[in-house]
């Protein structure tokens, strides 16, 4: 029995791997296709391009429920992208501030001046 269970587990893992590969290929194709559409040299504004891509997605849905699910997925994707940008921006800002503090501390003069002491130059 253990061999049969082991074989089933290996088959399931192999199937998941093939599905994951196909999913990854689809993701890459979608990024390449959308990038190509946005890089076209036509005079269409980028916001209009996004609008027409969204319309094409909606047009290819079989019914209204699918259109709503697609819209929900698009909004979720935009939310995640904005979250990623905000995280990257915060990480970059933190890194720069840390480096500026190191720079500041290297050149910070710890010498104190005595205001009461009168210095004359002759």
TISEMAR-79731 format. One record per residue: residue number from 1; x, y, z of N, C-alpha, C, CB in turn; residue in one letter. Coordinates in Angstrom, 3 decimals, decimal comma. Glycine has a CB too. Example, Ala and Ser with C-alpha at 12.3 -4.5 7.8 and 13.67 -1.06 7.14 Angstrom:
2
[1; [13,190; -5,690; 7,800]; [12,300; -4,500; 7,800]; [13,200; -3,300; 7,800]; [11,308; -4,473; 9,046]; "a"]
[2; [12,850; -2,250; 7,080]; [13,670; -1,060; 7,140]; [12,900; 0,030; 7,870]; [14,084; -0,598; 5,725]; "s"]
This chain:
122
[1; [0,795; -1,212; 0,000]; [0,000; 0,000; 0,000]; [0,837; 1,275; 0,000]; [-0,904; -0,001; 1,181]; "x"]
[2; [1,896; 1,359; 0,759]; [2,647; 2,614; 0,767]; [3,151; 3,008; -0,615]; [3,813; 2,508; 1,716]; "x"]
[3; [3,500; 2,025; -1,441]; [3,996; 2,358; -2,769]; [2,902; 3,008; -3,617]; [4,532; 1,103; -3,465]; "x"]
[4; [1,678; 2,501; -3,502]; [0,571; 3,060; -4,262]; [0,293; 4,493; -3,814]; [-0,686; 2,192; -4,102]; "x"]
[5; [0,257; 4,719; -2,500]; [0,042; 6,070; -1,984]; [1,158; 6,999; -2,428]; [-0,054; 6,055; -0,456]; "x"]
[6; [2,379; 6,480; -2,393]; [3,534; 7,277; -2,822]; [3,408; 7,642; -4,290]; [4,848; 6,514; -2,575]; "x"]
[7; [2,969; 6,664; -5,115]; [2,805; 6,926; -6,545]; [1,723; 7,974; -6,773]; [2,460; 5,629; -7,299]; "x"]
[8; [0,618; 7,878; -6,047]; [-0,450; 8,862; -6,195]; [0,042; 10,252; -5,818]; [-1,659; 8,476; -5,336]; "x"]
[9; [0,805; 10,333; -4,754]; [1,353; 11,626; -4,329]; [2,279; 12,176; -5,393]; [2,101; 11,493; -2,991]; "x"]
[10; [3,143; 11,344; -5,969]; [4,055; 11,797; -7,019]; [3,291; 12,249; -8,258]; [5,037; 10,684; -7,388]; "x"]
[11; [2,236; 11,511; -8,649]; [1,427; 11,899; -9,806]; [0,743; 13,237; -9,561]; [0,378; 10,820; -10,119]; "x"]
[12; [0,233; 13,423; -8,348]; [-0,448; 14,674; -8,016]; [0,549; 15,834; -8,046]; [-1,127; 14,577; -6,624]; "x"]
[13; [1,735; 15,621; -7,515]; [2,769; 16,647; -7,528]; [3,174; 16,974; -8,955]; [3,987; 16,197; -6,719]; "x"]
[14; [3,320; 15,946; -9,786]; [3,685; 16,162; -11,184]; [2,595; 16,938; -11,910]; [3,940; 14,822; -11,888]; "x"]
[15; [1,326; 16,615; -11,633]; [0,213; 17,315; -12,260]; [0,188; 18,776; -11,832]; [-1,114; 16,637; -11,909]; "x"]
[16; [0,395; 19,031; -10,546]; [0,426; 20,400; -10,062]; [1,563; 21,171; -10,714]; [0,565; 20,429; -8,540]; "x"]
[17; [2,686; 20,525; -10,881]; [3,818; 21,187; -11,497]; [3,497; 21,569; -12,938]; [5,053; 20,290; -11,444]; "x"]
[18; [2,846; 20,680; -13,686]; [2,462; 20,989; -15,064]; [1,438; 22,131; -15,100]; [1,887; 19,734; -15,755]; "x"]
[19; [0,487; 22,101; -14,179]; [-0,499; 23,172; -14,107]; [0,167; 24,489; -13,739]; [-1,593; 22,829; -13,092]; "x"]
[20; [1,100; 24,438; -12,819]; [1,816; 25,645; -12,422]; [2,636; 26,196; -13,589]; [2,727; 25,357; -11,219]; "x"]
[21; [3,237; 25,315; -14,373]; [4,005; 25,750; -15,541]; [3,091; 26,439; -16,552]; [4,722; 24,549; -16,197]; "x"]
[22; [1,916; 25,845; -16,798]; [0,971; 26,448; -17,743]; [0,471; 27,794; -17,227]; [-0,218; 25,504; -17,993]; "x"]
[23; [0,235; 27,875; -15,933]; [-0,194; 29,147; -15,340]; [0,901; 30,191; -15,494]; [-0,556; 28,965; -13,847]; "x"]
[24; [2,137; 29,804; -15,228]; [3,262; 30,739; -15,358]; [3,411; 31,201; -16,807]; [4,575; 30,083; -14,869]; "x"]
[25; [3,249; 30,291; -17,758]; [3,322; 30,662; -19,174]; [2,220; 31,663; -19,525]; [3,208; 29,407; -20,069]; "x"]
[26; [1,003; 31,437; -18,993]; [-0,100; 32,367; -19,249]; [0,194; 33,746; -18,670]; [-1,404; 31,822; -18,662]; "x"]
[27; [0,721; 33,779; -17,449]; [1,055; 35,052; -16,805]; [2,083; 35,803; -17,637]; [1,588; 34,822; -15,373]; "x"]
[28; [3,118; 35,109; -18,071]; [4,148; 35,743; -18,892]; [3,571; 36,256; -20,208]; [5,287; 34,760; -19,167]; "x"]
[29; [2,715; 35,463; -20,850]; [2,086; 35,876; -22,105]; [1,220; 37,122; -21,899]; [1,236; 34,729; -22,681]; "x"]
[30; [0,484; 37,161; -20,793]; [-0,371; 38,327; -20,537]; [0,469; 39,578; -20,311]; [-1,278; 38,076; -19,319]; "x"]
[31; [1,575; 39,469; -19,577]; [2,447; 40,631; -19,365]; [3,049; 41,104; -20,685]; [3,568; 40,292; -18,362]; "x"]
[32; [3,513; 40,169; -21,497]; [4,119; 40,525; -22,783]; [3,084; 41,178; -23,694]; [4,722; 39,275; -23,467]; "x"]
[33; [1,889; 40,609; -23,750]; [0,842; 41,134; -24,630]; [0,406; 42,540; -24,217]; [-0,365; 40,195; -24,629]; "x"]
[34; [0,173; 42,738; -22,937]; [-0,270; 44,047; -22,467]; [0,849; 45,073; -22,629]; [-0,722; 43,971; -20,995]; "x"]
[35; [2,078; 44,674; -22,345]; [3,215; 45,582; -22,529]; [3,322; 45,997; -23,990]; [4,532; 44,917; -22,063]; "x"]
[36; [3,138; 45,048; -24,890]; [3,189; 45,360; -26,320]; [2,091; 46,350; -26,703]; [3,055; 44,075; -27,153]; "x"]
[37; [0,894; 46,153; -26,172]; [-0,210; 47,079; -26,464]; [0,085; 48,481; -25,941]; [-1,517; 46,560; -25,852]; "x"]
[38; [0,665; 48,570; -24,759]; [0,969; 49,889; -24,193]; [2,157; 50,561; -24,861]; [1,233; 49,766; -22,716]; "x"]
[39; [3,040; 49,785; -25,466]; [4,224; 50,361; -26,107]; [3,980; 50,731; -27,572]; [5,382; 49,386; -26,016]; "x"]
[40; [2,789; 50,460; -28,072]; [2,455; 50,852; -29,446]; [2,643; 52,358; -29,584]; [0,991; 50,439; -29,815]; "x"]
[41; [3,106; 52,789; -30,734]; [3,405; 54,212; -30,923]; [2,206; 55,011; -31,433]; [4,558; 54,366; -31,888]; "x"]
[42; [1,022; 54,462; -31,290]; [-0,156; 55,202; -31,743]; [-0,483; 56,331; -30,761]; [-1,370; 54,253; -31,898]; "x"]
[43; [-1,310; 57,283; -31,185]; [-1,571; 58,466; -30,352]; [-2,611; 58,247; -29,243]; [-2,028; 59,592; -31,229]; "x"]
[44; [-2,934; 57,005; -28,949]; [-3,944; 56,724; -27,926]; [-3,331; 56,924; -26,537]; [-4,504; 55,274; -28,078]; "x"]
[45; [-4,033; 57,661; -25,690]; [-3,580; 57,933; -24,327]; [-3,528; 56,623; -23,519]; [-4,519; 58,968; -23,635]; "x"]
[46; [-2,533; 56,475; -22,625]; [-2,432; 55,236; -21,830]; [-3,696; 54,895; -21,044]; [-1,279; 55,348; -20,871]; "x"]
[47; [-4,398; 55,902; -20,532]; [-5,641; 55,624; -19,799]; [-6,697; 55,058; -20,745]; [-6,171; 56,909; -19,112]; "x"]
[48; [-6,724; 55,558; -21,974]; [-7,659; 55,020; -22,960]; [-7,280; 53,591; -23,339]; [-7,693; 55,911; -24,211]; "x"]
[49; [-5,994; 53,319; -23,416]; [-5,551; 51,947; -23,714]; [-6,036; 50,994; -22,631]; [-4,006; 51,878; -23,836]; "x"]
[50; [-5,903; 51,399; -21,364]; [-6,380; 50,564; -20,258]; [-7,887; 50,348; -20,362]; [-6,026; 51,206; -18,901]; "x"]
[51; [-8,595; 51,395; -20,726]; [-10,049; 51,304; -20,890]; [-10,415; 50,276; -21,966]; [-10,636; 52,686; -21,253]; "x"]
[52; [-9,737; 50,355; -23,113]; [-10,057; 49,442; -24,212]; [-9,651; 48,003; -23,896]; [-9,368; 49,902; -25,491]; "x"]
[53; [-8,570; 47,835; -23,151]; [-8,181; 46,481; -22,726]; [-9,249; 45,922; -21,789]; [-6,782; 46,490; -22,022]; "x"]
[54; [-9,735; 46,747; -20,863]; [-10,787; 46,305; -19,944]; [-12,077; 45,980; -20,711]; [-11,060; 47,393; -18,875]; "x"]
[55; [-12,396; 46,800; -21,699]; [-13,578; 46,523; -22,519]; [-13,428; 45,194; -23,256]; [-13,814; 47,663; -23,527]; "x"]
[56; [-12,237; 44,924; -23,776]; [-11,999; 43,660; -24,480]; [-12,144; 42,473; -23,533]; [-10,599; 43,657; -25,120]; "x"]
[57; [-11,657; 42,648; -22,305]; [-11,811; 41,572; -21,310]; [-13,295; 41,342; -21,035]; [-11,057; 41,920; -19,984]; "x"]
[58; [-14,028; 42,414; -20,799]; [-15,463; 42,287; -20,522]; [-16,200; 41,679; -21,717]; [-16,066; 43,663; -20,173]; "x"]
[59; [-15,808; 42,087; -22,911]; [-16,458; 41,584; -24,123]; [-16,275; 40,072; -24,277]; [-15,903; 42,303; -25,354]; "x"]
[60; [-15,156; 39,552; -23,807]; [-14,867; 38,126; -23,942]; [-15,461; 37,268; -22,828]; [-13,388; 37,921; -23,982]; "x"]
[61; [-16,136; 37,875; -21,878]; [-16,768; 37,106; -20,807]; [-18,106; 36,566; -21,305]; [-16,965; 37,981; -19,528]; "x"]
[62; [-18,464; 35,355; -20,900]; [-19,685; 34,733; -21,423]; [-20,983; 35,295; -20,856]; [-19,643; 33,277; -21,155]; "x"]
[63; [-20,936; 35,926; -19,667]; [-22,175; 36,450; -19,073]; [-21,854; 37,558; -18,076]; [-22,975; 35,317; -18,376]; "x"]
[64; [-22,919; 38,167; -17,522]; [-22,740; 39,301; -16,619]; [-22,002; 38,915; -15,337]; [-24,087; 39,898; -16,271]; "x"]
[65; [-22,267; 37,725; -14,834]; [-21,586; 37,285; -13,609]; [-20,084; 37,188; -13,856]; [-22,145; 35,916; -13,126]; "x"]
[66; [-19,702; 36,658; -14,986]; [-18,282; 36,563; -15,328]; [-17,661; 37,952; -15,477]; [-18,097; 35,758; -16,627]; "x"]
[67; [-18,425; 38,887; -16,025]; [-17,935; 40,265; -16,153]; [-17,674; 40,848; -14,761]; [-18,959; 41,150; -16,935]; "x"]
[68; [-18,594; 40,603; -13,816]; [-18,403; 41,116; -12,455]; [-17,188; 40,477; -11,792]; [-19,658; 40,863; -11,607]; "x"]
[69; [-17,002; 39,165; -12,002]; [-15,832; 38,489; -11,435]; [-14,549; 39,043; -12,055]; [-15,923; 36,957; -11,660]; "x"]
[70; [-14,582; 39,301; -13,347]; [-13,405; 39,866; -14,012]; [-13,102; 41,266; -13,473]; [-13,621; 39,919; -15,542]; "x"]
[71; [-14,143; 42,069; -13,282]; [-13,950; 43,414; -12,750]; [-13,380; 43,344; -11,334]; [-15,280; 44,199; -12,758]; "x"]
[72; [-13,889; 42,436; -10,528]; [-13,371; 42,260; -9,175]; [-11,894; 41,854; -9,212]; [-14,200; 41,204; -8,417]; "x"]
[73; [-11,546; 40,963; -10,124]; [-10,153; 40,529; -10,250]; [-9,251; 41,682; -10,688]; [-10,045; 39,370; -11,250]; "x"]
[74; [-9,741; 42,510; -11,604]; [-8,957; 43,662; -12,070]; [-8,728; 44,648; -10,928]; [-9,671; 44,367; -13,249]; "x"]
[75; [-9,765; 44,921; -10,160]; [-9,619; 45,842; -9,025]; [-8,640; 45,274; -8,006]; [-10,988; 46,111; -8,358]; "x"]
[76; [-8,738; 43,994; -7,726]; [-7,802; 43,334; -6,796]; [-6,373; 43,430; -7,307]; [-8,188; 41,854; -6,594]; "x"]
[77; [-6,188; 43,235; -8,603]; [-4,849; 43,318; -9,193]; [-4,278; 44,727; -9,048]; [-4,888; 42,912; -10,678]; "x"]
[78; [-5,106; 45,734; -9,298]; [-4,648; 47,118; -9,153]; [-4,319; 47,427; -7,690]; [-5,721; 48,100; -9,679]; "x"]
[79; [-5,148; 46,945; -6,771]; [-4,873; 47,157; -5,348]; [-3,531; 46,547; -4,946]; [-5,998; 46,559; -4,492]; "x"]
[80; [-3,280; 45,336; -5,411]; [-2,001; 44,686; -5,083]; [-0,822; 45,420; -5,701]; [-2,006; 43,234; -5,557]; "x"]
[81; [-0,996; 45,897; -6,908]; [0,086; 46,630; -7,575]; [0,393; 47,924; -6,822]; [-0,289; 46,940; -9,047]; "x"]
[82; [-0,648; 48,638; -6,412]; [-0,453; 49,870; -5,637]; [0,210; 49,551; -4,304]; [-1,803; 50,595; -5,406]; "x"]
[83; [-0,213; 48,471; -3,664]; [0,395; 48,051; -2,397]; [1,874; 47,722; -2,583]; [-0,348; 46,833; -1,822]; "x"]
[84; [2,211; 47,056; -3,667]; [3,605; 46,727; -3,955]; [4,418; 47,997; -4,167]; [3,703; 45,817; -5,192]; "x"]
[85; [3,864; 48,933; -4,931]; [4,564; 50,209; -5,159]; [4,778; 50,954; -3,854]; [3,776; 51,092; -6,140]; "x"]
[86; [3,745; 51,010; -3,022]; [3,868; 51,716; -1,743]; [4,911; 51,064; -0,837]; [2,517; 51,756; -1,030]; "x"]
[87; [4,936; 49,738; -0,816]; [5,937; 49,027; -0,016]; [7,331; 49,313; -0,539]; [5,668; 47,512; -0,024]; "x"]
[88; [7,507; 49,257; -1,851]; [8,819; 49,534; -2,448]; [9,257; 50,960; -2,160]; [8,784; 49,292; -3,961]; "x"]
[89; [8,326; 51,895; -2,265]; [8,644; 53,298; -2,014]; [9,056; 53,501; -0,550]; [7,435; 54,197; -2,363]; "x"]
[90; [8,332; 52,882; 0,376]; [8,656; 53,009; 1,794]; [10,006; 52,369; 2,106]; [7,558; 52,372; 2,651]; "x"]
[91; [10,275; 51,199; 1,510]; [11,563; 50,537; 1,719]; [12,713; 51,384; 1,190]; [11,572; 49,165; 1,043]; "x"]
[92; [12,525; 51,975; 0,014]; [13,567; 52,821; -0,573]; [13,799; 54,054; 0,288]; [13,188; 53,238; -2,006]; "x"]
[93; [12,732; 54,667; 0,753]; [12,845; 55,860; 1,604]; [13,587; 55,516; 2,901]; [11,435; 56,440; 1,926]; "x"]
[94; [13,250; 54,397; 3,515]; [13,918; 53,967; 4,746]; [15,402; 53,728; 4,501]; [13,263; 52,692; 5,298]; "x"]
[95; [15,711; 53,068; 3,406]; [17,108; 52,789; 3,074]; [17,900; 54,071; 2,864]; [17,190; 51,920; 1,826]; "x"]
[96; [17,321; 55,027; 2,143]; [18,005; 56,300; 1,895]; [18,199; 57,060; 3,202]; [17,209; 57,160; 0,889]; "x"]
[97; [17,179; 57,081; 4,054]; [17,301; 57,780; 5,335]; [18,387; 57,154; 6,212]; [15,959; 57,766; 6,075]; "x"]
[98; [18,462; 55,827; 6,209]; [19,518; 55,158; 6,979]; [20,896; 55,547; 6,455]; [19,343; 53,628; 6,923]; "x"]
[99; [21,047; 55,564; 5,156]; [22,338; 55,937; 4,568]; [22,669; 57,397; 4,835]; [22,334; 55,673; 3,062]; "x"]
[100; [21,670; 58,271; 4,783]; [21,902; 59,683; 5,098]; [22,311; 59,865; 6,555]; [20,647; 60,509; 4,801]; "x"]
[101; [21,718; 59,103; 7,450]; [22,098; 59,192; 8,861]; [23,527; 58,718; 9,083]; [21,141; 58,372; 9,721]; "x"]
[102; [23,928; 57,654; 8,394]; [25,311; 57,194; 8,494]; [26,246; 58,281; 7,977]; [25,517; 55,874; 7,704]; "x"]
[103; [25,906; 58,868; 6,847]; [26,713; 59,946; 6,272]; [26,789; 61,127; 7,231]; [26,132; 60,396; 4,918]; "x"]
[104; [25,648; 61,500; 7,792]; [25,590; 62,626; 8,725]; [26,445; 62,347; 9,957]; [24,134; 62,911; 9,141]; "x"]
[105; [26,348; 61,140; 10,483]; [27,104; 60,782; 11,683]; [28,604; 60,745; 11,432]; [26,644; 59,440; 12,205]; "x"]
[106; [29,016; 60,418; 10,236]; [30,448; 60,394; 9,914]; [31,045; 61,788; 9,962]; [30,678; 59,779; 8,533]; "x"]
[107; [30,287; 62,763; 9,536]; [30,814; 64,115; 9,420]; [30,304; 65,067; 10,500]; [30,474; 64,665; 8,076]; "x"]
[108; [29,546; 64,524; 11,410]; [29,036; 65,365; 12,475]; [30,176; 65,732; 13,418]; [27,896; 64,656; 13,238]; "x"]
[109; [30,308; 66,997; 13,702]; [31,387; 67,482; 14,554]; [30,894; 67,489; 15,990]; [31,864; 68,901; 14,117]; "x"]
[110; [31,575; 66,773; 16,843]; [31,156; 66,710; 18,233]; [31,834; 67,787; 19,081]; [31,455; 65,336; 18,802]; "x"]
[111; [32,624; 68,648; 18,468]; [33,290; 69,711; 19,192]; [32,272; 70,757; 19,595]; [34,412; 70,336; 18,349]; "x"]
[112; [32,323; 71,151; 20,863]; [31,415; 72,190; 21,330]; [32,185; 73,495; 21,432]; [30,778; 71,811; 22,697]; "x"]
[113; [31,499; 74,551; 21,207]; [32,112; 75,866; 21,264]; [31,674; 76,558; 22,548]; [31,738; 76,712; 20,019]; "x"]
[114; [32,639; 77,242; 23,160]; [32,351; 77,990; 24,384]; [32,017; 79,420; 23,991]; [33,558; 77,947; 25,387]; "x"]
[115; [30,772; 79,810; 24,186]; [30,340; 81,157; 23,793]; [30,954; 82,247; 24,672]; [28,822; 81,253; 23,850]; "x"]
[116; [31,347; 81,894; 25,872]; [31,897; 82,886; 26,791]; [33,341; 83,227; 26,500]; [31,779; 82,398; 28,197]; "x"]
[117; [34,011; 82,385; 25,802]; [35,419; 82,606; 25,525]; [35,569; 83,591; 24,361]; [36,129; 81,268; 25,208]; "x"]
[118; [36,301; 84,640; 24,589]; [36,492; 85,667; 23,579]; [37,800; 85,377; 22,840]; [36,506; 87,094; 24,220]; "x"]
[119; [37,712; 85,310; 21,540]; [38,883; 85,051; 20,724]; [39,200; 86,316; 19,965]; [38,661; 83,852; 19,759]; "x"]
[120; [40,419; 86,739; 20,054]; [40,809; 87,936; 19,302]; [41,900; 87,588; 18,327]; [41,273; 89,062; 20,243]; "x"]
[121; [41,821; 88,183; 17,204]; [42,808; 87,953; 16,163]; [43,616; 89,229; 16,001]; [42,135; 87,530; 14,818]; "x"]
[122; [44,940; 89,160; 16,165]; [45,806; 90,323; 16,035]; [46,786; 90,168; 14,931]; [46,527; 90,586; 17,300]; "x"]
